[in-house]
Amino acid sequence: MPDPAKRYSNTKYILSVVAVFYSIALILVVLSSRFSWAVEYSLTRLNLPHYLLTAIFLLILSVVYYLLNLPLNYYAGYTLEHEFNLSKQTLEDWWLDQLKSGALGYIISLIMVLVFYWILARFGDWWWLAVSLFWVFFSVILAKLTPVLIIPLFFKYKKLDDQSLRERIFRLAQAMRVKLLDVFEIDFSKKTLKANAAFTGMGRSRRVILADTLKDKYSHDEIEVILAHEFAHYRLKHIIKLIAANSLVTLGLFFLIFKTSGYALGLFKLNSLAQLASLPLVFLYFMIFGVIMQPLEAYLSRRFEREADKLALEVTGAKEAFISLMEKLANQNLADRNPHPIIKFLFFDHPPIDERIKMAK
């Protein structure tokens, strides 16, 4: 019988594949059944301003999509985590998080969709370039706001009260020439037993975030080496490189929509991208393009993670701490330490644990 980590990981892989193809199938049903056209036709009879029609249309699609995805979402996000003793979150708190993330996702999507239609109406054949530029700009804004507005919606922040660890982290940041606002601890244990740490934000919002599940169970040496890894991403300009790569991907996606949407619209008996009923078609492009680009993005991410591991070890010299950190994370998060090459190619945005340990040794 497979060990718990393998069973958990294999289940997650299967659920990921099912979720993607199920979502694509749902969008195809919405388009081929002309459901989106019927919703648009019903709403236009209300004689409301276009932005309100768009908001209501997106809300209806979002609610329908969420309800149809709920069984899969519930099993993957709640049942499975409890089955493998990785979560102690109550069902009430899980539903509250669902409400928060749903509302947040709707607001972000609405902003992007409204701007998409505004640009579509004003930029002619260059709309794909203007939309791409806005998409990139908005993504950078979200990255800047994430630690100050989004994370506090789901976790409680407090400044790290372990003074010796705090000073050690600041010394590490200074040694790696990283400007840091402060070091914070969040109550990860309220929702999950997994461990994590992050160096997040941009500009003045840049900060270290330690999960209490990491801070309370790992040595200062282990915490220092994991943060050296996070700081290494900044020193090696991985964030800028990822923004550039994502910008090219976004540009390519919208150019693809511009070039091929005429055929796709005709396939589903739609008139133009400007009509609300065509919005699911744009989502379909995102889904399919995301599936195609996933292995490439995962490969680039793995490459950056290896570079960050190497620099973290060079700066700290903490080989034994790095290895013990990886062992603990693998056990605590039920990581798949040595996946099949195809699984690694498709799903892993970090090198597998055994690879990282071998590199350190």
C-alpha positions in Angstrom: 0.0 0.0 0.0 1.4 3.4 -0.9 2.7 5.6 1.9 0.4 8.5 3.0 2.5 11.1 1.1 2.2 9.2 -2.2 -1.5 8.6 -1.7 -2.1 12.2 -0.9 0.0 13.5 -3.8 -1.6 11.1 -6.3 -5.0 12.1 -5.2 -4.1 15.8 -5.7 -2.7 15.1 -9.2 -5.9 13.3 -10.2 -8.1 16.1 -8.8 -6.0 18.8 -10.6 -6.5 17.0 -13.9 -10.2 16.4 -13.3 -10.7 20.0 -12.3 -9.1 21.4 -15.5 -11.0 19.2 -17.9 -14.3 19.5 -15.9 -14.0 23.3 -16.1 -13.3 23.2 -19.8 -16.3 21.0 -20.3 -18.5 23.3 -18.3 -17.5 26.3 -20.4 -18.1 24.4 -23.6 -21.6 23.4 -22.4 -22.3 27.1 -21.5 -21.3 28.2 -25.0 -22.8 25.3 -27.1 -26.1 25.4 -25.2 -26.3 29.2 -25.8 -26.8 29.7 -22.0 -24.6 32.7 -22.0 -26.6 34.2 -24.9 -29.9 33.6 -23.1 -28.6 35.3 -20.0 -27.3 38.3 -22.0 -30.6 38.6 -23.8 -32.6 38.5 -20.6 -30.4 41.2 -19.0 -30.5 43.6 -21.9 -34.2 43.9 -21.5 -33.6 45.6 -18.2 -32.2 48.6 -20.0 -29.4 49.1 -17.5 -26.0 50.7 -18.1 -23.4 48.4 -19.7 -21.2 48.3 -16.6 -24.2 47.1 -14.5 -25.2 44.5 -17.1 -21.6 43.3 -17.1 -21.5 43.1 -13.3 -24.7 41.1 -13.2 -23.8 38.8 -16.1 -20.4 38.0 -14.5 -22.1 37.4 -11.1 -24.6 34.9 -12.6 -21.8 33.1 -14.5 -19.6 33.0 -11.3 -22.4 31.7 -9.1 -23.4 29.0 -11.6 -19.8 28.0 -12.1 -19.1 27.9 -8.4 -22.1 25.7 -7.6 -21.3 23.2 -10.3 -17.7 23.0 -9.0 -18.7 22.8 -5.4 -18.5 19.0 -4.8 -15.0 18.9 -6.3 -13.9 22.0 -4.5 -15.3 20.7 -1.2 -13.5 17.4 -1.5 -10.2 18.8 -2.6 -10.2 21.8 -0.2 -11.8 20.4 2.9 -12.4 16.6 3.0 -9.1 15.5 1.6 -7.1 17.8 3.9 -8.9 16.4 7.0 -8.6 12.8 5.7 -4.8 13.1 5.8 -4.7 15.1 9.0 -3.3 18.2 7.3 -6.1 20.5 8.5 -8.0 21.3 11.6 -10.1 24.1 10.1 -13.8 23.9 11.0 -16.4 23.6 8.3 -17.8 27.0 9.3 -14.4 28.7 8.8 -14.0 26.9 5.5 -17.3 28.3 4.3 -16.2 31.7 5.5 -13.0 31.5 3.5 -15.0 30.4 0.5 -17.2 33.5 0.8 -14.2 35.8 1.2 -12.2 34.3 -1.7 -15.3 34.2 -3.9 -16.1 37.9 -3.2 -12.4 38.8 -3.8 -12.2 36.8 -7.0 -15.4 38.4 -8.3 -14.2 42.0 -7.6 -10.8 41.3 -9.3 -12.5 39.6 -12.2 -15.0 42.4 -12.6 -12.3 45.1 -12.8 -10.5 43.1 -15.4 -13.6 42.4 -17.4 -14.8 46.0 -17.3 -11.5 47.3 -18.5 -11.4 44.6 -21.2 -14.7 45.7 -22.7 -13.7 49.4 -22.3 -10.5 48.8 -24.3 -12.2 46.6 -26.8 -14.6 49.5 -27.7 -11.8 52.1 -28.1 -8.6 50.6 -29.4 -9.7 48.9 -32.6 -7.3 46.3 -33.9 -4.7 47.1 -31.2 -7.0 46.2 -28.3 -5.0 43.0 -27.6 -1.9 45.1 -26.9 -3.7 47.5 -24.6 -5.4 44.8 -22.7 -2.1 42.9 -22.2 -0.4 46.1 -20.9 -3.3 46.7 -18.4 -3.2 43.0 -17.4 0.5 43.2 -16.5 0.1 46.5 -14.7 -2.9 45.2 -12.7 -0.9 42.0 -11.7 1.9 44.1 -10.4 -0.5 46.2 -8.3 -2.1 43.0 -6.9 1.4 41.7 -6.0 2.0 45.0 -4.1 -1.3 44.9 -2.3 -1.4 41.2 -1.4 0.5 41.4 1.9 -1.4 44.5 3.1 -5.0 43.8 1.9 -5.5 40.2 0.8 -3.5 38.0 3.2 -5.0 39.8 6.3 -8.5 38.8 5.0 -7.6 35.1 5.7 -4.9 35.2 8.5 -4.1 37.3 11.5 -0.9 39.2 11.4 1.4 40.1 14.2 5.0 41.1 14.4 7.4 38.3 15.2 7.9 38.3 19.0 11.0 36.1 19.0 13.5 39.0 19.2 16.6 36.9 18.6 15.1 35.3 15.5 13.9 38.7 14.3 17.3 40.2 14.6 18.9 37.2 12.8 16.5 37.6 9.9 17.3 41.3 9.6 21.1 40.5 9.6 20.5 38.0 6.9 18.5 40.5 4.8 21.3 43.1 5.3 24.0 40.6 4.2 22.0 39.7 1.1 21.2 43.4 0.4 17.5 43.0 0.8 15.4 45.9 2.0 12.8 44.6 4.5 9.8 46.4 6.1 9.4 43.9 9.0 9.0 40.3 10.0 5.5 39.0 10.6 3.9 35.8 11.9 0.5 34.5 10.8 -1.8 32.0 12.4 -1.4 29.3 9.8 -2.2 26.6 12.3 -5.8 27.8 12.5 -6.4 26.3 9.1 -3.6 23.9 8.2 -0.8 21.9 9.8 1.4 22.5 6.8 4.4 24.8 7.1 5.4 27.8 5.0 7.4 31.0 4.8 7.4 33.8 2.3 9.1 37.0 1.3 6.2 38.9 -0.3 5.1 42.3 -1.5 6.8 45.0 -3.5 8.4 48.3 -2.6 7.3 49.5 0.8 5.0 46.5 1.3 7.9 44.0 1.1 8.0 41.8 4.2 8.8 38.4 5.6 5.9 36.2 6.6 6.4 33.2 8.8 3.7 30.6 9.4 3.4 29.7 13.1 3.5 26.1 12.0 7.1 26.8 10.8 8.2 29.2 13.5 7.2 26.9 16.4 8.7 23.6 15.0 11.9 24.6 13.2 15.3 25.7 14.5 16.6 29.2 13.9 19.2 27.7 11.5 16.5 26.0 9.4 14.4 29.2 9.3 17.4 31.3 8.3 18.2 29.0 5.4 14.6 28.9 4.1 14.5 32.7 4.2 17.9 32.9 2.5 16.2 31.0 -0.3 13.4 33.5 -0.4 15.8 36.5 -0.4 17.8 34.7 -3.1 14.8 35.1 -5.5 15.0 38.8 -5.0 18.8 39.0 -5.3 18.7 36.9 -8.5 15.9 39.1 -9.9 13.6 36.1 -10.3 10.6 38.3 -9.6 11.4 40.7 -12.4 12.1 37.8 -14.8 8.8 36.1 -13.9 7.0 39.4 -14.5 8.7 39.6 -17.9 7.9 36.0 -18.7 4.2 36.4 -17.6 4.0 39.6 -19.7 5.1 37.7 -22.8 2.6 34.9 -22.1 -0.2 37.4 -21.5 0.7 39.2 -24.8 0.8 35.9 -26.6 -2.6 34.9 -25.3 -4.4 38.1 -26.2 -2.7 38.1 -29.6 -3.9 34.6 -30.1 -7.5 35.6 -29.2 -7.2 38.5 -31.6 -6.1 36.3 -34.5 -8.4 33.3 -33.9 -11.5 34.6 -32.2 -13.3 35.1 -35.5 -13.4 31.4 -36.2 -14.2 30.5 -32.5 -17.1 33.0 -32.4 -18.6 31.5 -35.6 -18.2 28.0 -34.1 -20.5 29.0 -31.2 -22.8 31.3 -33.3 -21.6 34.5 -31.5 -21.3 37.9 -33.2 -18.3 39.5 -31.6 -16.0 39.5 -28.6 -17.7 42.8 -27.5 -21.0 41.0 -26.6 -21.3 39.7 -23.1 -22.3 36.2 -24.3 -18.7 35.8 -25.6 -17.1 36.2 -22.2 -17.1 32.4 -21.5 -15.1 32.1 -24.8 -12.4 34.3 -23.4 -12.3 32.2 -20.3 -12.0 29.1 -22.5 -9.0 30.6 -24.1 -7.4 31.2 -20.7 -8.1 27.6 -19.6 -6.7 25.9 -22.7 -3.7 28.3 -23.0 -3.0 27.7 -19.3 -2.9 24.0 -19.8 -0.5 24.3 -22.7 1.8 26.7 -20.9 1.8 25.0 -17.5 4.8 22.6 -18.2 6.9 25.5 -19.5 6.0 27.8 -16.5 6.7 24.9 -14.1 10.1 24.3 -15.8 11.1 28.0 -15.4 10.0 28.0 -11.8 12.0 24.8 -11.0 15.0 26.4 -12.6 14.7 29.5 -10.4 14.1 27.5 -7.3 17.3 25.5 -7.9 19.3 28.8 -8.3 17.7 30.1 -5.1 18.7 26.9 -3.2 22.3 27.2 -4.4 22.6 30.8 -3.4 21.0 30.2 0.0 23.5 27.5 0.7 26.4 29.7 -0.5 25.3 32.6 1.8 24.5 30.6 4.9 26.8 27.6 4.6 24.1 25.7 6.4 24.0 22.4 4.5 22.9 20.3 7.4 20.1 22.8 8.3 19.0 22.8 4.7 18.8 19.0 4.6 16.9 18.8 7.9 14.6 21.6 6.7 13.7 19.6 3.6 13.2 16.4 5.5 10.8 18.2 7.9 8.9 19.9 5.2 8.5 16.7 3.3 7.0 15.0 6.3 4.9 17.8 7.5 3.4 18.7 4.1 3.2 15.1 2.8 5.3 16.0 -0.2 5.9 13.6 -3.0 9.7 13.3 -2.6 10.5 11.5 -5.8 7.7 11.8 -8.4 7.6 10.1 -11.8 9.3 12.4 -14.5 5.9 13.0 -16.2 4.3 14.1 -12.9 7.3 16.4 -12.2 7.1 17.8 -15.8 3.4 18.6 -15.5 2.9 19.6 -11.8 6.1 20.5 -10.0 7.0 24.2 -9.8 9.8 23.3 -7.3 12.4 20.6 -7.6 11.3 17.4 -5.7 12.5 17.2 -2.2 15.0 14.3 -2.9 16.6 16.4 -5.7 17.0 19.4 -3.4 18.6 17.2 -0.7 20.9 15.5 -3.2 22.0 18.9 -4.6 22.8 20.1 -1.0 24.8 17.0 -0.3 
